Structures are given as C-alpha cells and as structure tokens.
C-alpha cells in the first residue's frame, strides 16, 4: 500500500501520522500487512545495481529538505484487503453472482419502496445460475432493483462504463507487454526473508518479487479459484514477470493457461540468480495467471459526467459514476491501481455525505447528487491521470536498460535521471 494507506486510515483500520507522502514509489508507516524494509535491483547474474529502503538508509532519509523516519511499504493481498472491507459491512449487504445488464431513470416510485423519491434509478441484473442453485429454489435469471446512485467498480472491462460512455471512447490501449503472476512458498534466501522486495532484469524481461504472506498465516487468493492454504515456514512470496510481446501472442499465451505461462517464465528466467529458479519452479500452477497489459486514456471530465447520451440511459446518467479500474485503468508497474481505487472510494463517500449538509431546505436530490458526483469525478480524474501516465511510462522503461542502470534510486528515479543526462 502507498497512498491507499490514507484511505484505509479514513476507514478506521489503523491510526498513524500521515507523513505527507506523495511519492509514486513512496512508502507509508502503517500498522497492517507485511512491511518491506529493503528493495534490491539485480542483473540476471546476481550483480546488485541498486538498493534502497529503511535497512539501507539506517531508518531515516531526507526528502524535500525534511527528515523522515521508519517509512515502509505495507504489502496486503487483494483478497485479505477485500475481506477487511467486507467485514465492515452489515450481513447480506453484498449480493454475489449478479451481472449488470442495464440501468434507466426511474419514472415512478411504485409501492415496493414505500414511495421513496430518493430512488432515482432502475437497475437490471443477470443472475448467474449457481446463485439460484445454491439457494435450493428456482429463481428468475433477471433481477431488478432500485437505487439512488450507481457506482461502477467493475474493473477495466466495466459494464457500467460501456453503458455510460460507450465502447468507442478511450478504448483499451495495449501497452506492449505480457504480465505473468505467481505465488509460491518463499525459498531459503535473504531476498525472500519477508522484508525484502527484489527485482531482476536483463533490459527486456523483468521479474519483481515481494512478500505475500507471513509464516503460518492462512491466506486467500483468486489465482485459479478461491482457496485457503497454510503458508510454509518462511511464508509466501508473490512474483510478477513481464516482457514485451505482440498483443496477439500475449493473448494466445494467456489463453494457453498456467502450464504454458510457467514454462515461459522458466524459459526466460530459469537460469537467473538464486532464488529465482526455485521460486518459479515451485510455484503451483493453480497459483499462476497471466494476461496482456492494457490501460485506457483518461476521459475528459465533462464527457465523463455527461456520458454518450444514449437514449436508453441519458436520463439516468447524471446519477451514474465509476471509480478505480472502471474509471482509469492503468498498468500494474507503479503499484497504484488498488491505491487509487481506495482513494476514489473515500473521496466519493465524502462528497455524497456532504449533500444533505449543503442542500437548501425543500430542494430534492436531483440537483445535489449530480453536483456531488461532478466534484468527485473532477478531483478523481485529475489525480489519477498522473498515475495512468506514469504507469504507462513504467511499462516502457522497466523493459529497457533503465531497469538495470546503476544507482540507489527507484527505477522511476533512474528513468528521470537518465532523461536529464541525455
């Protein structure tokens, strides 16, 4: 977690001073997750070309003329983070197994909601059949409900985004590389000690590894299905392998599945320095996934607010928004996707909470909600546009000589330094 730690603080997960950190490779002093204290960069032979972190700096470093102490990255698995957030909700708040198929402006209150005029939208979902079967009763495939606001948090191929903005606005943009992810028992090495992050590159292919779970911790993962697996005595490590590849080849490799992805990883990195061969070879295939890397161009705020004016959704669009990957998908190479989504969610909640406080007496929510969503979207798009651009840049320079340039700086810092020298 980087800036996302602030969002988690806002949600009450922990309370620590905010060190005014706004560093892309920044680190935050937090009380949950696994804390990394050292980051090392190697060439495939094992030569160290750069390192940084609390253990390197001696616990203190200087930024913008100020002394900072004990700042660490916190690594939290996606499933554990989701579980933390889910535990804060009332039981049965989340309805699993439903896919949004449409929305429209509500024209009458009806009898099913007690005449609640705050419900502005009709939503239609397609039930996945296992949802019906699990309940032991027959049910319709189509489910309808009403809502005041619709927030699309449904990822890079968001159904909400497609309905509001259309399919042709800021289409998926291939970033020229394939990403393979795996989780394995940590080998016996100082680089997989539960506190170290390391990356190794040859100027084309790059492998990044970080702590995933502490020794003895039971974890959840969605790589190959949801499962709980006790960790080995040294805990678990997650690795990310990435390399340039044509889009068609990248899609084909992804479709071939875990066995082919693991074989590709071993072909590229199986002879690299320890503990990489062991880390890759002992990764279970059901904990390997891979995919082509995409993002989208940032949409201009006025169009994001207005939408594409499709006849079936135009009246409802003022009450519809998106956040996270649905709004601003980015490459994984700056580690900002989840952080930005958390910041988006807290910002949206704050904007919505303020509606009643500033709404003139007697005024409906018809004006207040669209205005609050417009404020949210403006701030979100300005903040996230920087991360989208830097993440796209990282997809390029991390697969170049910059990844193995010498210097005790982040690879983003090395890229900036190289640009200044050239």
Secondary structure, 3 states (H helix, E strand, C coil): CCCHHHHHHHCCCCCCCCCCCCCCCCCCCCCCCEEECEEEEEECCCCEEEEECHHHHCCEEEECCEEEECCCEEECCHHHHHHHHHHCCCCCCCCCCEEEEEEEECCCCCCCCCCCCCCCEEEEEEECHHHHHHCCCCCCCEEEEEECCEEECCCCCCHHHHHHHCCCCCCCEEEEEEEEEEEEECCCCHHHCCCEEEEEECCCCEEEEEEEECCCCEEEECCCCCEEEECCCCCEEEEEEEEECCHHHHHHHHHHCHHHHHHHHHHHHCCCCCCHHHHHHCCCHHHEEEEEEEECCCCCHHHHHHCCCCCCCCCCHHHEEECCHHHHCCCHHHCCHHHHHHHHHHHHHHHHHHHHHHCCCCCCHHHHHHHHHHHHHHHHHHHHHHHHHHHHHHHHHCCCHHHHCCCCCCHHHHHHHHHHHC
